[in-house]
């Protein structure tokens, strides 16, 4: 594997510093590490996924949306309201 040199590294560093990373663009592994669901939330998501035949992509989008709602609410944890709406 060839070394990309200092210009490539500098370009990546500048891009990383200036680009805002949104929940829609964050890597899946980072999303799952920072968006822990409670056991109840996991069970509900699994139930809905099997009931409505949702793909993994749809499930990930739901978690991204719940993470965004929690961020807008100013909470670190994904609340039940952020996960499936207020009842």
OpenMM code with the backbone's topology and positions (N, CA, C; nanometers):
from openmm import Vec3, app, unit

residues = "UNK UNK UNK UNK UNK UNK UNK UNK UNK UNK UNK UNK UNK UNK UNK UNK UNK UNK UNK UNK UNK UNK UNK UNK UNK UNK UNK UNK UNK UNK UNK UNK UNK UNK UNK UNK UNK UNK UNK UNK UNK UNK UNK UNK UNK UNK UNK UNK UNK UNK UNK UNK UNK UNK UNK UNK UNK UNK UNK UNK UNK UNK UNK UNK UNK UNK UNK UNK UNK UNK UNK UNK UNK UNK UNK UNK UNK UNK UNK UNK UNK UNK UNK UNK UNK UNK UNK".split()
positions = [
    Vec3(0.0842, -0.1179, 0.0000),
    Vec3(0.0000, 0.0000, 0.0000),
    Vec3(0.0881, 0.1232, 0.0000),
    Vec3(0.0638, 0.2130, -0.0909),
    Vec3(0.1459, 0.3323, -0.1037),
    Vec3(0.1074, 0.4354, 0.0012),
    Vec3(0.2071, 0.5109, 0.0449),
    Vec3(0.1832, 0.6180, 0.1416),
    Vec3(0.1202, 0.7354, 0.0687),
    Vec3(0.0208, 0.7956, 0.1265),
    Vec3(-0.0487, 0.9048, 0.0591),
    Vec3(0.0240, 1.0374, 0.0708),
    Vec3(0.1261, 1.0445, 0.1545),
    Vec3(0.2047, 1.1666, 0.1676),
    Vec3(0.1384, 1.2694, 0.2569),
    Vec3(0.2147, 1.3727, 0.2851),
    Vec3(0.1664, 1.4730, 0.3800),
    Vec3(0.0527, 1.5555, 0.3235),
    Vec3(0.0480, 1.5758, 0.1924),
    Vec3(-0.0603, 1.6564, 0.1344),
    Vec3(-0.1962, 1.5891, 0.1533),
    Vec3(-0.2015, 1.4576, 0.1334),
    Vec3(-0.3268, 1.3847, 0.1543),
    Vec3(-0.3703, 1.3868, 0.2989),
    Vec3(-0.2737, 1.3708, 0.3891),
    Vec3(-0.3048, 1.3740, 0.5325),
    Vec3(-0.3533, 1.5123, 0.5723),
    Vec3(-0.2851, 1.6170, 0.5236),
    Vec3(-0.3254, 1.7532, 0.5566),
    Vec3(-0.4646, 1.7825, 0.5036),
    Vec3(-0.4944, 1.7367, 0.3825),
    Vec3(-0.6258, 1.7605, 0.3229),
    Vec3(-0.7347, 1.6928, 0.4068),
    Vec3(-0.7095, 1.5688, 0.4514),
    Vec3(-0.8063, 1.4984, 0.5356),
    Vec3(-0.8240, 1.5678, 0.6689),
    Vec3(-0.7132, 1.6178, 0.7263),
    Vec3(-0.7196, 1.6862, 0.8555),
    Vec3(-0.8018, 1.8130, 0.8447),
    Vec3(-0.7769, 1.8926, 0.7416),
    Vec3(-0.8533, 2.0162, 0.7228),
    Vec3(-1.0005, 1.9852, 0.7018),
    Vec3(-1.0292, 1.8838, 0.6208),
    Vec3(-1.1677, 1.8454, 0.5955),
    Vec3(-1.2347, 1.8027, 0.7256),
    Vec3(-1.1640, 1.7277, 0.8090),
    Vec3(-1.2198, 1.6811, 0.9353),
    Vec3(-1.2465, 1.7970, 1.0302),
    Vec3(-1.1582, 1.8956, 1.0315),
    Vec3(-1.1733, 2.0094, 1.1224),
    Vec3(-1.2914, 2.0964, 1.0816),
    Vec3(-1.3089, 2.1204, 0.9523),
    Vec3(-1.4074, 2.2169, 0.9075),
    Vec3(-1.5429, 2.1590, 0.8731),
    Vec3(-1.5521, 2.0310, 0.8463),
    Vec3(-1.6816, 1.9729, 0.8131),
    Vec3(-1.7585, 1.9376, 0.9388),
    Vec3(-1.8833, 1.9714, 0.9393),
    Vec3(-1.9699, 1.9337, 1.0504),
    Vec3(-2.0207, 1.7925, 1.0245),
    Vec3(-2.0098, 1.7093, 1.1244),
    Vec3(-2.0584, 1.5725, 1.1111),
    Vec3(-2.1977, 1.5672, 1.1715),
    Vec3(-2.2953, 1.5361, 1.0875),
    Vec3(-2.4330, 1.5273, 1.1346),
    Vec3(-2.4692, 1.3811, 1.1585),
    Vec3(-2.5791, 1.3589, 1.2248),
    Vec3(-2.6224, 1.2218, 1.2520),
    Vec3(-2.6489, 1.1450, 1.1234),
    Vec3(-2.6840, 1.2140, 1.0178),
    Vec3(-2.7080, 1.1492, 0.8902),
    Vec3(-2.5811, 1.1029, 0.8204),
    Vec3(-2.4666, 1.1583, 0.8604),
    Vec3(-2.3404, 1.1253, 0.7942),
    Vec3(-2.2407, 1.0532, 0.8832),
    Vec3(-2.2722, 1.0408, 1.0099),
    Vec3(-2.1788, 0.9749, 1.1017),
    Vec3(-2.1718, 0.8256, 1.0673),
    Vec3(-2.0534, 0.7648, 1.0761),
    Vec3(-2.0426, 0.6214, 1.0473),
    Vec3(-2.1309, 0.5380, 1.1407),
    Vec3(-2.1786, 0.4269, 1.0907),
    Vec3(-2.2726, 0.3431, 1.1654),
    Vec3(-2.2137, 0.2977, 1.2990),
    Vec3(-2.0858, 0.2578, 1.3011),
    Vec3(-2.0263, 0.2109, 1.4266),
    Vec3(-2.0226, 0.3213, 1.5312),
    Vec3(-1.9982, 0.4450, 1.4903),
    Vec3(-1.9998, 0.5577, 1.5834),
    Vec3(-2.1420, 0.5853, 1.6286),
    Vec3(-2.2367, 0.5777, 1.5367),
    Vec3(-2.3772, 0.5988, 1.5710),
    Vec3(-2.4224, 0.5003, 1.6782),
    Vec3(-2.3929, 0.3718, 1.6582),
    Vec3(-2.4354, 0.2709, 1.7543),
    Vec3(-2.3630, 0.2848, 1.8877),
    Vec3(-2.2389, 0.3295, 1.8853),
    Vec3(-2.1631, 0.3465, 2.0090),
    Vec3(-2.2154, 0.4646, 2.0915),
    Vec3(-2.2674, 0.5667, 2.0246),
    Vec3(-2.3135, 0.6862, 2.0959),
    Vec3(-2.4648, 0.6903, 2.1137),
    Vec3(-2.5350, 0.5959, 2.0579),
    Vec3(-2.6815, 0.5961, 2.0636),
    Vec3(-2.7320, 0.4655, 2.1226),
    Vec3(-2.6963, 0.4414, 2.2445),
    Vec3(-2.7385, 0.3179, 2.3105),
    Vec3(-2.8884, 0.3204, 2.3366),
    Vec3(-2.9543, 0.2153, 2.2959),
    Vec3(-3.0967, 0.2010, 2.3226),
    Vec3(-3.1145, 0.1181, 2.4490),
    Vec3(-3.2214, 0.1471, 2.5217),
    Vec3(-3.2526, 0.0642, 2.6373),
    Vec3(-3.3017, -0.0714, 2.5892),
    Vec3(-3.3075, -0.1653, 2.6785),
    Vec3(-3.3555, -0.2994, 2.6414),
    Vec3(-3.4983, -0.2903, 2.5861),
    Vec3(-3.5819, -0.2095, 2.6473),
    Vec3(-3.7205, -0.1918, 2.6021),
    Vec3(-3.7243, -0.1326, 2.4612),
    Vec3(-3.6405, -0.0324, 2.4356),
    Vec3(-3.6351, 0.0289, 2.3033),
    Vec3(-3.5869, -0.0709, 2.1980),
    Vec3(-3.4895, -0.1539, 2.2339),
    Vec3(-3.4408, -0.2571, 2.1427),
    Vec3(-3.5511, -0.3572, 2.1104),
    Vec3(-3.6270, -0.3959, 2.2131),
    Vec3(-3.7361, -0.4912, 2.1920),
    Vec3(-3.8437, -0.4320, 2.1001),
    Vec3(-3.8784, -0.3050, 2.1229),
    Vec3(-3.9785, -0.2398, 2.0381),
    Vec3(-3.9315, -0.2307, 1.8933),
    Vec3(-3.8057, -0.1936, 1.8739),
    Vec3(-3.7518, -0.1829, 1.7391),
    Vec3(-3.7493, -0.3192, 1.6704),
    Vec3(-3.7123, -0.4226, 1.7434),
    Vec3(-3.7134, -0.5574, 1.6866),
    Vec3(-3.8553, -0.6016, 1.6522),
    Vec3(-3.9500, -0.5714, 1.7405),
    Vec3(-4.0902, -0.6070, 1.7160),
    Vec3(-4.1425, -0.5375, 1.5904),
    Vec3(-4.1206, -0.4062, 1.5806),
    Vec3(-4.1674, -0.3322, 1.4643),
    Vec3(-4.0980, -0.3802, 1.3377),
    Vec3(-3.9689, -0.4106, 1.3503),
    Vec3(-3.8929, -0.4561, 1.2333),
    Vec3(-3.9473, -0.5865, 1.1783),
    Vec3(-3.9815, -0.6773, 1.2677),
    Vec3(-4.0352, -0.8052, 1.2202),
    Vec3(-4.1804, -0.7903, 1.1735),
    Vec3(-4.2577, -0.7067, 1.2406),
    Vec3(-4.3973, -0.6863, 1.2031),
    Vec3(-4.4091, -0.6211, 1.0654),
    Vec3(-4.3278, -0.5192, 1.0416),
    Vec3(-4.3379, -0.4432, 0.9168),
    Vec3(-4.2293, -0.4799, 0.8158),
    Vec3(-4.1514, -0.5832, 0.8462),
    Vec3(-4.0467, -0.6326, 0.7562),
    Vec3(-3.9484, -0.5223, 0.7167),
    Vec3(-3.8970, -0.4516, 0.8200),
    Vec3(-3.8019, -0.3443, 0.7968),
    Vec3(-3.6626, -0.4008, 0.7761),
    Vec3(-3.5876, -0.3394, 0.6870),
    Vec3(-3.4489, -0.3777, 0.6627),
    Vec3(-3.3593, -0.3153, 0.7701),
    Vec3(-3.2336, -0.3576, 0.7718),
    Vec3(-3.1370, -0.2979, 0.8640),
    Vec3(-3.1181, -0.1498, 0.8348),
    Vec3(-3.1279, -0.1143, 0.7080),
    Vec3(-3.1130, 0.0254, 0.6694),
    Vec3(-3.2230, 0.1109, 0.7318),
    Vec3(-3.3452, 0.0630, 0.7291),
    Vec3(-3.4568, 0.1365, 0.7893),
    Vec3(-3.4364, 0.1489, 0.9401),
    Vec3(-3.3941, 0.0411, 1.0038),
    Vec3(-3.3701, 0.0445, 1.1482),
    Vec3(-3.2620, 0.1461, 1.1829),
    Vec3(-3.1569, 0.1516, 1.1025),
    Vec3(-3.0501, 0.2482, 1.1259),
    Vec3(-3.1007, 0.3900, 1.1090),
    Vec3(-3.1846, 0.4132, 1.0090),
    Vec3(-3.2411, 0.5468, 0.9890),
    Vec3(-3.3287, 0.5885, 1.1074),
    Vec3(-3.4011, 0.4944, 1.1656),
    Vec3(-3.4833, 0.5252, 1.2824),
    Vec3(-3.3948, 0.5638, 1.4004),
    Vec3(-3.2843, 0.4922, 1.4183),
    Vec3(-3.1920, 0.5252, 1.5271),
    Vec3(-3.1280, 0.6612, 1.5019),
    Vec3(-3.0920, 0.6916, 1.3767),
    Vec3(-3.0366, 0.8231, 1.3442),
    Vec3(-3.1374, 0.9340, 1.3771),
    Vec3(-3.2625, 0.9127, 1.3422),
    Vec3(-3.3665, 1.0112, 1.3702),
    Vec3(-3.3858, 1.0283, 1.5209),
    Vec3(-3.3889, 0.9179, 1.5930),
    Vec3(-3.4040, 0.9248, 1.7388),
    Vec3(-3.2859, 0.9979, 1.8020),
    Vec3(-3.1650, 0.9747, 1.7500),
    Vec3(-3.0452, 1.0439, 1.7997),
    Vec3(-3.0569, 1.1938, 1.7749),
    Vec3(-3.1070, 1.2322, 1.6573),
    Vec3(-3.1241, 1.3738, 1.6248),
    Vec3(-3.2264, 1.4382, 1.7166),
    Vec3(-3.3380, 1.3702, 1.7415),
    Vec3(-3.4409, 1.4239, 1.8320),
    Vec3(-3.3835, 1.4408, 1.9719),
    Vec3(-3.3063, 1.3435, 2.0187),
    Vec3(-3.2443, 1.3544, 2.1508),
    Vec3(-3.1454, 1.4709, 2.1547),
    Vec3(-3.0683, 1.4892, 2.0486),
    Vec3(-2.9744, 1.6016, 2.0424),
    Vec3(-3.0475, 1.7347, 2.0478),
    Vec3(-3.1560, 1.7465, 1.9734),
    Vec3(-3.2333, 1.8705, 1.9733),
    Vec3(-3.2972, 1.8973, 2.1091),
    Vec3(-3.3316, 1.7899, 2.1807),
    Vec3(-3.3889, 1.8036, 2.3147),
    Vec3(-3.2807, 1.8315, 2.4191),
    Vec3(-3.1541, 1.8176, 2.3781),
    Vec3(-3.0438, 1.8451, 2.4697),
    Vec3(-3.0121, 1.7314, 2.5638),
    Vec3(-3.0492, 1.6100, 2.5291),
    Vec3(-3.0213, 1.4951, 2.6137),
    Vec3(-2.9208, 1.4027, 2.5467),
    Vec3(-2.8398, 1.3373, 2.6280),
    Vec3(-2.7425, 1.2421, 2.5737),
    Vec3(-2.8100, 1.1103, 2.5400),
    Vec3(-2.8994, 1.0673, 2.6289),
    Vec3(-2.9670, 0.9390, 2.6092),
    Vec3(-3.0863, 0.9563, 2.5161),
    Vec3(-3.1126, 0.8511, 2.4403),
    Vec3(-3.2316, 0.8502, 2.3555),
    Vec3(-3.3499, 0.8141, 2.4445),
    Vec3(-3.4421, 0.9072, 2.4563),
    Vec3(-3.5587, 0.8833, 2.5403),
    Vec3(-3.6635, 0.8057, 2.4618),
    Vec3(-3.7616, 0.7551, 2.5311),
    Vec3(-3.8688, 0.6825, 2.4625),
    Vec3(-3.9435, 0.7762, 2.3667),
    Vec3(-3.9590, 0.9026, 2.4047),
    Vec3(-4.0268, 0.9994, 2.3173),
    Vec3(-3.9490, 1.0185, 2.1881),
    Vec3(-3.8162, 1.0201, 2.1966),
    Vec3(-3.7333, 1.0377, 2.0772),
    Vec3(-3.7364, 0.9126, 1.9907),
    Vec3(-3.7607, 0.7989, 2.0536),
    Vec3(-3.7548, 0.6721, 1.9801),
    Vec3(-3.8847, 0.6423, 1.9070),
    Vec3(-3.9982, 0.6662, 1.9718),
    Vec3(-4.1238, 0.6313, 1.9045),
    Vec3(-4.2323, 0.7373, 1.9173),
    Vec3(-4.1965, 0.8561, 1.9586),
    Vec3(-4.2932, 0.9644, 1.9650),
    Vec3(-4.3731, 0.9630, 2.0930),
    Vec3(-4.4330, 1.0747, 2.1210),
    Vec3(-4.5123, 1.0860, 2.2436),
    Vec3(-4.6451, 1.0166, 2.2280),
    Vec3(-4.6890, 0.9566, 2.3334),
    Vec3(-4.8165, 0.8828, 2.3327),
    Vec3(-4.9209, 0.9624, 2.4058),
] * unit.nanometer
topology = app.Topology()
chain = topology.addChain("A")
for resn in residues:
    res = topology.addResidue(resn, chain)
    for name in ("N", "CA", "C"):
        topology.addAtom(name, app.Element.getBySymbol(name[0]), res)
